Amino acid sequence: MAVPHGPAGVGKARHRMRDQLRSSGVAETVIDDAVLILSELLSNACKHGRPLGDALAGDGDVRAAWRVDPGGRLVVEVTDGGGPTRPAPATPSVTAHGGRGLNIITALADDWGVRDDARGEVTVWVVVHDEVFDPDAGHRREDFATRVAAPPVAAMADLDFADAFDDLP
């Protein structure tokens, strides 16, 4: 599915994915995880990658695809025109407004990776779940919250709130 390089097509892609996976009999919990993963991948592609072909940022498209393979695995892929950096999980600060997308994907998915091609396109692929027709599939791992949460304030050695008030009259 071609998705506009920008936020406009993300909702349409999510709805189309949800409808197609439901009609295929995929477990609802797997669909929920897949839709969140697709949203994160598309957001990252539009923020960090170029559109496909020779289009300028904000114009053109990125490509979203999903399929249940013969083994019952749900695979989601988003392809963009590449960017200045490789997709990698970040370690955002407590106050950062972003940077947690690939950590969320890592916590929800069974596997993920990056594939480059000769034209400079970059595809991030995700195996959402190995058995999508299992009614218990897709339940988040017990450590989900700790894997995507910011570090506790006590773990930040350089953070001293008392210092912030030293300059006040």
TORMARGU-728641 format. One line per 4 residues: their letters; for each residue x, y, z of C-alpha. Coordinates in steps of 0.02 Angstrom, whole numbers, plus 50000, padded with zeros to 5 digits. Layout:
# TORMARGU-728641
A) X/Y/Z ~ ...;
This chain:
# TORMARGU-728641
MAVP) 50000/50000/50000 ~ 50068/50171/49954 ~ 50056/50291/50102 ~ 50087/50478/50084;
HGPA) 50254/50535/50157 ~ 50176/50624/50305 ~ 50040/50595/50434 ~ 49894/50598/50311;
GVGK) 49895/50415/50263 ~ 49937/50333/50429 ~ 49756/50320/50488 ~ 49700/50250/50321;
ARHR) 49837/50118/50327 ~ 49791/50069/50505 ~ 49606/50049/50460 ~ 49646/49948/50305;
MRDQ) 49764/49834/50402 ~ 49636/49807/50542 ~ 49497/49764/50417 ~ 49605/49644/50316;
LRSS) 49676/49554/50468 ~ 49504/49537/50548 ~ 49432/49462/50389 ~ 49578/49339/50387;
GVAE) 49539/49277/50563 ~ 49692/49348/50650 ~ 49675/49358/50840 ~ 49615/49530/50898;
TVID) 49762/49554/51018 ~ 49883/49523/50874 ~ 49789/49650/50768 ~ 49803/49780/50906;
DAVL) 49991/49754/50917 ~ 50010/49754/50727 ~ 49914/49918/50707 ~ 50023/50002/50840;
ILSE) 50181/49934/50757 ~ 50124/49995/50586 ~ 50091/50168/50658 ~ 50265/50176/50735;
LLSN) 50349/50115/50575 ~ 50256/50239/50465 ~ 50290/50382/50585 ~ 50476/50339/50587;
ACKH) 50482/50325/50397 ~ 50403/50496/50376 ~ 50509/50578/50511 ~ 50679/50500/50473;
GRPL) 50668/50434/50295 ~ 50645/50509/50124 ~ 50497/50468/50014 ~ 50521/50336/49881;
GDAL) 50588/50387/49713 ~ 50641/50566/49681 ~ 50501/50652/49777 ~ 50540/50786/49905;
AGDG) 50505/50762/50091 ~ 50320/50787/50123 ~ 50281/50736/49944 ~ 50283/50561/49873;
DVRA) 50250/50400/49964 ~ 50320/50265/50076 ~ 50264/50084/50059 ~ 50173/49983/50193;
AWRV) 50144/49796/50177 ~ 50083/49657/50290 ~ 50051/49473/50265 ~ 50020/49313/50359;
DPGG) 50149/49193/50291 ~ 50116/49006/50265 ~ 50187/48970/50439 ~ 50056/49082/50522;
RLVV) 50174/49226/50560 ~ 50115/49405/50537 ~ 50250/49509/50452 ~ 50236/49699/50435;
EVTD) 50354/49800/50325 ~ 50375/49986/50290 ~ 50492/50045/50153 ~ 50556/50222/50128;
GGGP) 50688/50306/50021 ~ 50822/50294/50156 ~ 50889/50428/50270 ~ 51045/50494/50354;
TRPA) 51042/50365/50494 ~ 51003/50181/50517 ~ 50847/50132/50615 ~ 50902/50087/50792;
PATP) 50818/50094/50963 ~ 50858/50255/51057 ~ 50880/50296/51239 ~ 50776/50455/51256;
SVTA) 50782/50568/51408 ~ 50637/50570/51529 ~ 50572/50732/51453 ~ 50597/50685/51270;
HGGR) 50441/50695/51163 ~ 50492/50548/51054 ~ 50623/50415/51025 ~ 50531/50267/51099;
GLNI) 50453/50193/50941 ~ 50578/50054/50906 ~ 50583/50012/51092 ~ 50395/49988/51086;
ITAL) 50413/49879/50931 ~ 50550/49777/51016 ~ 50437/49750/51166 ~ 50284/49699/51063;
ADDW) 50360/49599/50920 ~ 50441/49429/50908 ~ 50578/49496/50794 ~ 50623/49645/50684;
GVRD) 50762/49706/50573 ~ 50816/49818/50431 ~ 50845/49775/50248 ~ 50930/49889/50120;
DARG) 50917/49873/49933 ~ 51025/49932/49788 ~ 50912/50082/49750 ~ 50943/50155/49924;
EVTV) 50774/50103/49990 ~ 50765/50046/50171 ~ 50637/49922/50236 ~ 50603/49893/50420;
WVVV) 50519/49724/50442 ~ 50433/49658/50597 ~ 50373/49485/50643 ~ 50226/49535/50751;
HDEV) 50187/49359/50811 ~ 50233/49182/50763 ~ 50056/49111/50776 ~ 49924/49240/50736;
FDPD) 49774/49124/50741 ~ 49803/49072/50922 ~ 49670/49160/51028 ~ 49801/49193/51163;
AGHR) 49926/49266/51039 ~ 49989/49442/51053 ~ 49980/49466/51240 ~ 50115/49585/51291;
REDF) 50262/49516/51382 ~ 50268/49540/51570 ~ 50416/49659/51555 ~ 50333/49771/51423;
ATRV) 50319/49924/51535 ~ 50498/49916/51595 ~ 50563/49896/51417 ~ 50481/50055/51351;
AAPP) 50480/50166/51505 ~ 50605/50302/51543 ~ 50736/50263/51677 ~ 50686/50306/51855;
VAAM) 50738/50478/51916 ~ 50848/50396/52050 ~ 50951/50315/51912 ~ 51000/50484/51839;
ADLD) 51159/50531/51932 ~ 51172/50707/51859 ~ 50995/50757/51905 ~ 50985/50857/52065;
FADA) 50825/50956/52089 ~ 50900/51058/52231 ~ 51024/51135/52110 ~ 50881/51204/52005;
FDDL) 50826/51314/52150 ~ 50998/51381/52199 ~ 50984/51529/52081 ~ 50813/51587/52143;
P) 50808/51746/52252;
